[in-house]
């Protein structure tokens, strides 16, 4: 089972629509930013908070990028 199939099945089980390809890419970028700018466990925690925020994945990625901008 690949990641898209797994996410599809998970979303079906919890009663939500799966992310679009664009949303999936933005969420993976958010997770990467959190993991690389902090510690790896920040990635799933940031994605959990993102899901509760009601904001778009693109907006959340922009917010995350401002927290610890590259020097």
PyMOL commands that set and color helices and strands:
alter all, ss='L'
color gray80, all
select helices_A, chain A and resi 3-14+21-37+42-53+57-67
alter helices_A, ss='H'
color red, helices_A
deselect
rebuild
show_as cartoon
